[in-house]
Amino acid sequence: MTDSQVTPLGAVQWLTIPADVEGQRIDNYLRTLLKGVPKTRIYSMLRKGEIRINKKRIKPDYRLQGGEELRLPPVRLPERDAPPPVSQALGNRLEGAILYEDDALLVINKPAGLAVHGGSGISLGLIESLRQLRPQERMLELVHRLDRDTSGCILIAKKRSALRAMHEMLRNGGIDKVYQALVIGRWPSRHQHVNAPLKKNELQSGERVVRVSPEGKPSLTEFRVLERFAHFTLVEAKPITGRTHQIRVHSQYAGHPIVGDDKYGTDEGNRQGKEVGISRLFLHAARLNFRHPLTGKPLSLVAPLDEVLQQGVLRLREQGLDLT
């Protein structure tokens, strides 16, 4: 088989190295041959000995000879109209953001600004990136979702049985989600619940917004004050129901919108947030508590705030706490 006949197969392939690439490094040749496969995956296959020349292991700087026999393991090549390849920087960032992984589950501290999946003008989301980075996985599926600008814990299932079990837990309140949000103003300690029905609306521009409405679905969020600053409050938010934009809209409805929220926040509050370096939505999925879907083992996974949010909190502390 020649390199022009390479197709994504679920079996090992054997190719003959053509004479016109003699002297080329194997890593550079593979990056052309396997166009779209992440570089990290190619170097991993070389390091593990999955790619061989004449049945022997080779290093990335090995120089090819015409007529040699190249062994390729099963490789998932990008399909037509597939998302662009994951950059090495994003790949490294996602690998470093793994909070937990086993044969059934993967939990990641999702970076802010990364959509959970492609669509609506977004060609590459979290799940598409993970599928590129883990082509050996037979299945990777989102268990739940986070807004693009929200950071923190997100669950991915690696087995169909785990996905079904996690969805059942979501329906029955078996997954405890805990968020942290920085809101504008002084959130009163006595205000511990926001119980207000939410309804999705679509503006003439096509933008989707959520409003409190008697015609909406029942929605409940529990709030707890963590720390007070001069003009802001750091709160813990636990959505008891799972509506779109629930914490953001309930915070707004309570009179304390989240800092950096371009859709439900205020210009003045967002401006004050930018003065301390918080230029994005301060909503973070800080913790997940649940039982493992297959073993029943209790898990509590914590995602630390990213550097932008951490530094913002430090600057607010330097300005002084609200001790009243």
N, C-alpha and C positions, 0 to 999 in steps of 0.2 A: 504494500500500500504506500502511496506517495503522500507528501504533505498536503496536496490539493484535495485529497480524499478524506481529510479528517472530519469526523462528525461526532457530535456528543453521544457517546454510547455508555451503557452501563457495564461494559466489559473492558478488559485490558486491550490496548491496540499496539501493534508492532508496525513501525514505519521505517523506510529506508532513507537515509540522509542523502539528499541530492548533491551532485558534485559541485554545483554552483554556490553552495554555502560553506565549502571547505575552508577551515581556518576561523570560522565564526565561533564566538563563545556560545556555549549551550544555553546560558540564561537569556542572552539577547535573542537567540533563535526561537526559544520557547515563547518569549513575549510577543513575537510576531506570529508564530504558529497558533498560539492560544490567545488570540486577540480578545481582550475583554475580561480574561481571567485575572484576578488581582495578583500583583507581583508577590504579595506575601504568600499566596497559595502556591505559586510556582516555586519559590525558594523553600517552602515547607516540604513540597514533594521531592525536591532535590535532596534536602537535608535528611529526609526519612528513607531515601533510597527507593522511593516509588517510581522515579524516573531513572532509567538505566541505559547505558550504551553497551551493546554486545554483552548484555546480562551482568554488567559490572556497575557498581556505584560510581558516580562522577561528581565533581564539585562544580559550582556555578561558573568557574573560570575555565572549565575544560574546553579545548579547541576541537571542533568537529572535523571528521574526515569523511569524504564522500564514500557511500556504500555501507557505512556503519548501520547497525540495527538499533533503532530507538524504541524503548519500551515506554508507553504512556499509560498511566492508570486511568480509571474512569474519571472524566472531567466534564462538568456541566458548562458548556459553552453558552454565551449569551444568545438569546433568540433575536429575530428581527424585531425592531422597535423595543428592545430591552432597555432598561435604564442604563445610564452611563456607568462606567466602572467606578468602584469606590476608590477614592484617593487613599494613598498610604497614610496620610495624616488622620483622616476620618476612621480608617480601619484601626489604627493604633489607639485612637481615642475611645472607640467602642470596646475594644478588647480590654482597655484599662478601666472601663466603666462597669465591668461585670461584677455584680454583687453576690451571685450564687449561680451554680450550674451543676446539673447532674444529667442522667440519661433522659429525664422527662421534662425538666424545666430549665429555663434560662431567665435570670432576672438582671436587668440593666438599669443603671442610673442614667436615664436618657438626657442627653444635652438639650438645653433650650435652643429653639430655632430649627430643630430637626423634626419634620413631620413623621408620624408613626408609619405612614404608608404613602406611596405616590398617588397622584391624581390631582385634578384641578390646577394644572400648571406645574405640579411638583413631580419631577421625573424620578427622584430617588429619595425614598423615605427610609426609616429605620429598618423595617422588615425586609425591604429589597436589599439594603446594605448587608444585613446579616446573612441573607441567603447567598449573596456573592462571597462573603467572607467564610461561610461554612458550607461549601457545595457538597460536602460529604453527608450532610444531614438530610435524611429522607423527608423531614417535615419541620417547618418552622412557622408557627402561626401566632398572631397576637391573641392574648387572652382578653385584654381590655385595651382602652385607648387613653391617650393624654393629648391635650391641645398641643399644637406645634410649639407654642411659646412657654409651655409648662415643662419644667424639668423634673427628674426624679424617677422613682421606682416604676418599672413597667414589666409585666409578666409575658413571657413567650413560651408556648408549649412546643415540645419536641416529639410528643407522641399524641395520637388521636385520643387515646384513653385519658390522658392528662388534660387535654383541652376540654373534653366533655365533662370531666369531673370539676374542673375549675369554673366552667360556665354554670354548672349546677350550684356551686358554692356562691357565685356572684348573685344568682337569683334568690338564694336563701339567706343572704347575709353572712356567709361563711368566710368572707375576706374582709378584714378590717383595714381600711385605707385611712391613713393619717397624713394630712398636708400641713405645710407651714405657709403663711401668707403675711406680708407686710401691708397693713391697711392704713388709710389716711385717717388721722384724728385719733381720739381717745375712745377705744372700744370699752364700754362698761363691763365690769366683771359679771354683773348680774344677767347680762344678755348672753345666755348660753345656747339658745336655740333660735334658728330662723326656720319657720314653717310656712312656706309660701309656694303655691302652685306655679309651675313654670310652663310656658308655651313657646314653641319655636315659631319665629316669624321670618319672612323673607322680604327684604326691601326691594324697591323697583330696580335697584342696581344689581340685584341678585345676591347681595350679602345676607348671610344668615345671622339673625340676632335672636336672643332669648329674652323674654319679658315675664315679669310676674303678672299672672292673669287668672281670674276665677275659672276660665275655661281650660287652664293648663293642667298638667299632671301633678299629683301630690308630690311635694319635694321637701325634704328635711335635712338641715345641716346643723351639726353641733359645733360650737365654738368655745375655745378656752384661751384666755390671755396668757401669753408666755413672757412678754417683756414690753415695757412702755418706754417710749422716747418722747422728745419734746413735742413732735408733731405727728408721730406715727405710733402704731401698736403692732407688735409681732404676735400673731395669733396661731393657734392650732385649729384646723378645721377638719371635721370628720363628716363626709357625706353619707347619710344613712340611706338615701336613695341615690341613683346614679344618672342624673339628668345632664344633658349637654350644658356646659358652662355653669353648672350649678353653684359652685363656690363663688365664682366671679359675680354672678347675678345676685345671689343672696347677700354678699358683702355690700354691693351697691344698694340693694333694697334696705339694708340696715343703716345706710347713711355713711358707710365707711368703705368706699371702693378700694380695690387692690392697687398698690403703687405700680406704675408701668403698664396699666391696662388701657390700651388704645381704644378699646371698644366700649368698655363699661366704666372707665375711670374718668378723672377730671384733668383738664389741662394744667391747672395749678398744682394739683397733687403730683402729677407726673413730672412737672418742672422741678418741684422740690426733691423728688427722688433722684433726678438727674444730677442735682447739685452734690449729692453724696455718692455719685457713680452708679446709681441703679437706673439703667436706661432700658430695662426690659421688664416684662411681667414678673413680679415677685410672687410666684406661686410654685411651690415645690412639693412633689409627692415624697414625703420624708420617710414614711415607714409603711410596710405591709406586714400584717399578722394573719397567718392562716395555717391550716394543716396540709401537709404534703398530700397531693391528690392520690398518690398511689401507696404511700407507706403510712400515712396518718401522722407522721412526725410533726410536732408544732414548729413553725418557722416564724422568726421575727427578723425582717430584713430592713436595714436602715441605710438610706442614701444621704451622704453629707451634702450640704449646700455647695454649689460651685464657687469658684473664686470671686466672681463678680458679686454674688449675693453675700458671701462671707465678708468681703471688704466693705460693702455697704453697711452691714450691721455694725462692724467695728467703727466706722466713721460716725454712725449715729450714737454709739456709746460714748465716743469721744466728745460729742456735742452735749452730752448729759442725759440722764434718765429722768423720766417723769415719775417722781416718787409720791405724788399726791394720791 
